[in-house]
Amino acid sequence: MKRHAFSTAAFSGALLAAAAFASPAMAQEEDEQFITIGTGGQTGVYYVVGQSVCRLVNRGSDGHNIRCNAPSTGGSVANINGIKSGELDMGVVQSDVQYQAYNGEGTFDGEGFDDLRAIFRIHGEPLTLLARQDSGIETLDDLEGKRVNIGNPGSGQRNTMEVVMDAKGWDEDTFSMVSELGAAEQAAALSDNNIDAMVYVVGHPNGSIQEATTTVDSRLIPMNDEDIQGIVDEYPYYSSSVIPGGLYKNNPDDVETFGVAATFVTSADLDDDVVYETVKAVFDDFDRFKQLHPAFENLDAQDMVTQGLSAPLHDGAKRYYVEQGWIEE
């Protein structure tokens, strides 16, 4: 949380005297609190989540004096690290990344973030594998020897793709070329024939997948073999998922895969009232929130605060949910 403050150390006596008679508007500006939400690439749903939360928070700024911004970031892991360092106040992260960060596993091996706190779960996110039609890729195993974008370091797709690679016994040498493009760059790379396939952990429909499928003949690849089922069976934050057919050009059939959920998190250090007002802004205007992206349409408020969360709830969020009768104190 960042505060907007004014220094008076260098002011002259005249200015100090004037400050004593500052208007209420000036005093209000002095007390404004600024929060920053980490999101993801601008073509992804994480960016929309952050912008949507800020939109609702900022609608009520006159009442609670909180102002919010949600810049594009490197994604889930980057958001956890930003919250941990104090550069971010809140962030959107995959449910598996939340689990690993809190428990000191995976990317965060030996570096558990004990002060990580959950706020709410958002939409489901299948791991989406998209390949050029001319690449010869029809199954997950067909990625061997191909040019694959595995995602930028710090992103959720990179984290989940590394889990898949480990289950398959693959490393980067399995592919003829590995790229580490961010979410906003990979659709163009696929269209320009710089890569054969891309992976994206994202809610659907998605603008980046839409862009890729309309600019080059490409198809969604199932991720439902025994190795993937083993991942789902082993880890509580993964579940089988289906990308509905007909969302994208030349992809009329349902595609089976697996995935995570997007979650909204913060640190235990963030002021309870700030978290309370943020949660209140979203759920007091929940119908509006659900209209801000198709991935939000079927969200259920009570499910969002009771399912898919690995870290403890932040006390500020918990206070609101108890008031609503969604959880017990």
C-alpha positions as CSV (number, residue, x, y, z in Angstrom):
1,M,0.0,0.0,0.0
2,K,1.4,3.4,-0.9
3,R,0.4,6.7,0.6
4,H,0.4,10.1,-1.1
5,A,2.2,12.4,1.3
6,F,3.3,16.1,1.2
7,S,6.6,17.3,2.8
8,T,6.6,20.6,4.6
9,A,10.2,20.6,5.7
10,A,11.3,23.1,3.0
11,F,8.2,25.3,3.2
12,S,8.6,28.9,4.2
13,G,6.8,30.3,7.3
14,A,4.2,31.8,5.1
15,L,3.4,28.5,3.4
16,L,3.3,26.8,6.8
17,A,0.8,29.3,8.0
18,A,-1.3,28.8,4.9
19,A,-1.2,25.1,5.4
20,A,-2.9,25.5,8.7
21,F,-6.0,26.7,6.9
22,A,-5.9,23.9,4.2
23,S,-9.2,23.2,2.7
24,P,-11.0,19.8,3.4
25,A,-10.3,18.9,-0.2
26,M,-6.6,19.2,0.3
27,A,-6.8,17.2,3.5
28,Q,-8.7,14.5,1.8
29,E,-6.1,14.3,-1.0
30,E,-3.4,14.0,1.7
31,D,-5.2,11.0,3.1
32,E,-5.7,9.1,-0.1
33,Q,-4.3,5.6,-0.2
34,F,-3.0,4.1,-3.4
35,I,-2.9,0.4,-4.1
36,T,-1.3,-1.4,-7.0
37,I,-2.6,-4.8,-8.4
38,G,-0.3,-7.0,-10.4
39,T,-1.9,-8.6,-13.4
40,G,-0.4,-10.2,-16.5
41,G,-0.1,-9.5,-20.3
42,Q,-2.5,-7.0,-21.7
43,T,-4.2,-9.6,-23.9
44,G,-5.0,-11.9,-21.0
45,V,-7.8,-12.1,-18.5
46,Y,-5.5,-11.3,-15.6
47,Y,-5.2,-7.8,-16.9
48,V,-8.9,-7.6,-17.2
49,V,-9.3,-8.8,-13.6
50,G,-7.0,-6.2,-12.2
51,Q,-8.6,-3.4,-14.3
52,S,-12.1,-4.5,-13.3
53,V,-11.3,-4.6,-9.6
54,C,-9.7,-1.1,-9.8
55,R,-12.6,0.2,-11.8
56,L,-15.0,-0.8,-9.0
57,V,-12.7,0.4,-6.2
58,N,-12.2,3.7,-7.9
59,R,-16.0,4.2,-8.3
60,G,-16.2,4.5,-4.5
61,S,-13.0,6.5,-3.9
62,D,-14.9,9.5,-2.6
63,G,-16.2,7.3,0.3
64,H,-13.1,5.3,1.2
65,N,-10.2,7.4,-0.1
66,I,-8.6,4.4,-1.9
67,R,-7.3,4.7,-5.4
68,C,-6.2,1.7,-7.4
69,N,-4.1,1.0,-10.5
70,A,-3.4,-2.4,-12.2
71,P,-0.4,-2.3,-14.5
72,S,0.6,-5.2,-16.8
73,T,3.1,-7.5,-15.3
74,G,5.0,-10.7,-16.0
75,G,2.2,-12.8,-14.5
76,S,1.7,-15.1,-11.5
77,V,5.2,-15.7,-10.2
78,A,6.1,-12.1,-10.8
79,N,3.1,-10.9,-8.9
80,I,3.9,-13.1,-5.9
81,N,7.4,-11.7,-5.9
82,G,6.1,-8.2,-6.2
83,I,3.8,-8.6,-3.2
84,K,6.6,-10.2,-1.2
85,S,8.9,-7.3,-2.0
86,G,6.3,-4.6,-1.3
87,E,6.2,-3.4,-4.9
88,L,2.7,-4.6,-5.3
89,D,-0.2,-4.6,-2.9
90,M,-2.3,-7.4,-4.4
91,G,-2.1,-9.6,-7.5
92,V,-3.7,-12.2,-9.7
93,V,-2.1,-15.6,-9.6
94,Q,-2.8,-19.2,-10.6
95,S,-4.1,-21.4,-7.9
96,D,-1.0,-23.7,-8.3
97,V,1.3,-20.8,-7.9
98,Q,-0.5,-19.7,-4.8
99,Y,-0.1,-23.1,-3.3
100,Q,3.6,-23.4,-4.2
101,A,4.4,-19.9,-2.9
102,Y,2.7,-20.5,0.5
103,N,4.1,-24.0,0.9
104,G,7.6,-23.3,-0.4
105,E,7.4,-25.8,-3.3
106,G,8.0,-25.8,-7.0
107,T,9.4,-22.4,-8.2
108,F,9.4,-21.3,-4.5
109,D,11.2,-24.4,-3.2
110,G,12.6,-23.6,0.2
111,E,11.3,-20.1,0.1
112,G,7.7,-20.3,1.5
113,F,5.8,-17.1,1.7
114,D,4.1,-17.5,5.1
115,D,2.5,-14.1,4.9
116,L,0.7,-14.8,1.7
117,R,-3.0,-14.3,2.1
118,A,-5.9,-15.3,-0.2
119,I,-8.7,-12.8,-1.0
120,F,-10.9,-14.7,-3.5
121,R,-10.9,-17.2,-6.4
122,I,-11.9,-16.0,-9.8
123,H,-12.4,-18.0,-13.1
124,G,-11.1,-21.4,-14.2
125,E,-8.1,-21.4,-16.5
126,P,-7.3,-24.4,-18.7
127,L,-3.8,-24.9,-20.0
128,T,-4.3,-24.2,-23.6
129,L,-2.1,-25.6,-26.3
130,L,-2.4,-24.1,-29.8
131,A,-0.5,-25.4,-32.8
132,R,-0.2,-24.4,-36.4
133,Q,-2.2,-26.6,-38.7
134,D,0.9,-27.2,-40.9
135,S,3.1,-28.2,-37.9
136,G,1.9,-31.8,-37.8
137,I,1.1,-31.5,-34.1
138,E,-2.1,-33.4,-33.2
139,T,-1.3,-34.7,-29.7
140,L,0.8,-33.5,-26.8
141,D,3.6,-36.0,-27.6
142,D,3.9,-34.4,-31.0
143,L,5.6,-31.4,-29.4
144,E,8.8,-33.3,-29.4
145,G,11.2,-31.9,-31.9
146,K,9.0,-28.8,-32.6
147,R,9.5,-25.1,-32.0
148,V,7.5,-24.4,-28.8
149,N,6.9,-21.2,-26.8
150,I,6.9,-22.3,-23.2
151,G,6.2,-18.9,-21.7
152,N,8.2,-16.1,-20.2
153,P,9.9,-16.7,-16.8
154,G,7.7,-15.6,-14.0
155,S,4.5,-16.4,-15.9
156,G,1.8,-18.9,-14.9
157,Q,2.0,-20.7,-18.3
158,R,5.7,-21.2,-17.9
159,N,5.2,-22.6,-14.4
160,T,2.5,-25.1,-15.5
161,M,4.3,-26.1,-18.7
162,E,7.3,-27.0,-16.5
163,V,5.0,-29.3,-14.5
164,V,3.9,-30.9,-17.8
165,M,7.5,-31.3,-19.0
166,D,8.5,-32.9,-15.7
167,A,5.7,-35.4,-15.9
168,K,6.7,-36.2,-19.5
169,G,10.4,-36.5,-18.6
170,W,11.1,-33.7,-21.0
171,D,13.6,-30.8,-20.8
172,E,14.2,-27.9,-23.2
173,D,16.4,-30.1,-25.4
174,T,13.2,-32.1,-26.2
175,F,12.2,-29.4,-28.6
176,S,14.0,-28.2,-31.7
177,M,13.6,-24.6,-30.4
178,V,12.4,-23.1,-27.2
179,S,11.1,-19.5,-27.0
180,E,10.2,-17.6,-23.9
181,L,7.8,-15.0,-25.3
182,G,5.2,-13.3,-23.1
183,A,1.5,-13.8,-23.6
184,A,1.1,-10.7,-25.7
185,E,3.8,-11.8,-28.2
186,Q,3.1,-15.4,-28.9
187,A,0.1,-15.1,-31.2
188,A,2.1,-13.0,-33.6
189,A,5.0,-15.5,-33.4
190,L,2.7,-18.4,-34.3
191,S,1.2,-16.4,-37.2
192,D,4.6,-15.4,-38.5
193,N,5.8,-19.1,-38.4
194,N,8.4,-18.4,-35.8
195,I,7.0,-21.1,-33.6
196,D,5.0,-24.2,-34.2
197,A,3.0,-24.2,-30.9
198,M,2.2,-21.9,-27.9
199,V,0.9,-22.6,-24.4
200,Y,-1.3,-20.3,-22.4
201,V,-3.0,-20.7,-19.0
202,V,-6.0,-18.5,-19.5
203,G,-9.8,-18.2,-19.2
204,H,-11.8,-18.4,-22.4
205,P,-12.7,-16.8,-24.7
206,N,-9.4,-15.1,-24.9
207,G,-8.2,-12.3,-27.2
208,S,-4.7,-13.8,-27.9
209,I,-6.1,-17.2,-28.9
210,Q,-8.7,-15.4,-31.0
211,E,-6.0,-13.4,-32.7
212,A,-3.9,-16.5,-33.5
213,T,-6.8,-18.6,-34.8
214,T,-8.0,-15.9,-37.1
215,T,-4.6,-15.0,-38.6
216,V,-3.2,-18.5,-39.2
217,D,-4.8,-22.0,-39.6
218,S,-4.3,-23.4,-36.1
219,R,-5.9,-25.9,-33.8
220,L,-6.3,-26.5,-30.1
221,I,-4.5,-29.7,-29.0
222,P,-6.0,-32.0,-26.3
223,M,-4.0,-32.5,-23.1
224,N,-5.6,-35.5,-21.6
225,D,-3.2,-38.5,-21.7
226,E,-2.1,-40.6,-18.8
227,D,0.7,-38.3,-17.8
228,I,-1.8,-35.4,-17.5
229,Q,-4.2,-37.4,-15.5
230,G,-1.3,-38.2,-13.2
231,I,-0.8,-34.5,-12.6
232,V,-4.5,-34.0,-11.9
233,D,-4.5,-36.9,-9.4
234,E,-1.3,-35.8,-7.6
235,Y,-2.0,-32.1,-7.1
236,P,-5.1,-30.7,-5.4
237,Y,-5.1,-27.4,-7.3
238,Y,-5.4,-28.9,-10.7
239,S,-8.6,-30.3,-12.3
240,S,-9.7,-31.7,-15.7
241,S,-11.2,-29.0,-17.9
242,V,-12.8,-28.6,-21.3
243,I,-12.4,-25.7,-23.7
244,P,-15.9,-25.5,-25.5
245,G,-16.0,-26.0,-29.2
246,G,-16.9,-23.1,-31.5
247,L,-15.2,-20.4,-29.5
248,Y,-12.4,-20.0,-32.1
249,K,-12.2,-20.3,-35.9
250,N,-11.7,-23.8,-37.3
251,N,-12.0,-25.3,-33.8
252,P,-15.6,-26.6,-33.7
253,D,-15.1,-29.4,-31.1
254,D,-14.7,-29.5,-27.4
255,V,-11.0,-30.0,-26.4
256,E,-10.1,-31.8,-23.2
257,T,-7.3,-30.4,-21.1
258,F,-6.6,-29.6,-17.4
259,G,-6.0,-26.4,-15.6
260,V,-6.1,-24.2,-12.5
261,A,-8.1,-21.3,-11.3
262,A,-7.2,-17.6,-11.2
263,T,-6.9,-16.3,-7.6
264,F,-6.6,-12.9,-6.0
265,V,-4.0,-12.6,-3.3
266,T,-2.2,-10.2,-1.0
267,S,0.1,-10.1,2.0
268,A,-0.9,-10.3,5.7
269,D,0.8,-6.9,6.0
270,L,-1.8,-5.0,3.9
271,D,-4.2,-3.0,6.0
272,D,-7.4,-4.8,6.9
273,D,-9.6,-1.9,6.0
274,V,-8.0,-1.6,2.5
275,V,-8.7,-5.3,1.8
276,Y,-12.2,-5.0,3.2
277,E,-13.1,-2.0,1.0
278,T,-11.6,-3.7,-2.1
279,V,-13.6,-6.9,-1.5
280,K,-16.7,-4.8,-0.7
281,A,-16.3,-2.9,-4.0
282,V,-16.3,-6.1,-6.0
283,F,-19.1,-8.0,-4.2
284,D,-21.4,-5.1,-3.5
285,D,-21.5,-4.5,-7.3
286,F,-21.0,-8.2,-8.3
287,D,-23.5,-8.1,-11.2
288,R,-21.4,-5.3,-12.8
289,F,-18.2,-7.2,-12.2
290,K,-19.6,-10.3,-14.0
291,Q,-20.4,-8.2,-17.0
292,L,-16.8,-7.0,-17.5
293,H,-15.5,-10.2,-19.2
294,P,-17.2,-13.4,-20.5
295,A,-15.0,-15.5,-18.2
296,F,-16.7,-13.9,-15.2
297,E,-20.3,-14.7,-16.4
298,N,-20.9,-17.8,-14.4
299,L,-19.0,-16.9,-11.2
300,D,-20.7,-17.6,-7.9
301,A,-19.8,-15.3,-5.1
302,Q,-19.9,-17.9,-2.3
303,D,-17.8,-20.4,-4.3
304,M,-15.2,-17.7,-4.9
305,V,-14.5,-17.3,-1.2
306,T,-14.7,-21.0,-0.2
307,Q,-13.1,-23.0,-3.0
308,G,-9.6,-23.2,-4.6
309,L,-7.7,-21.2,-2.0
310,S,-4.5,-22.6,-0.5
311,A,-3.4,-19.7,1.6
312,P,-5.4,-18.4,4.6
313,L,-7.9,-15.7,4.0
314,H,-6.8,-12.1,4.7
315,D,-8.5,-10.8,7.8
316,G,-10.0,-7.9,5.9
317,A,-11.6,-10.2,3.3
318,K,-12.7,-12.6,6.1
319,R,-14.6,-9.8,7.9
320,Y,-16.7,-9.0,4.8
321,Y,-17.4,-12.7,4.1
322,V,-18.6,-13.3,7.7
323,E,-20.8,-10.2,7.4
324,Q,-22.4,-11.7,4.3
325,G,-22.9,-15.1,6.0
326,W,-20.7,-16.9,3.4
327,I,-18.3,-18.2,6.0
328,E,-18.2,-18.7,9.8
329,E,-16.0,-16.5,12.0
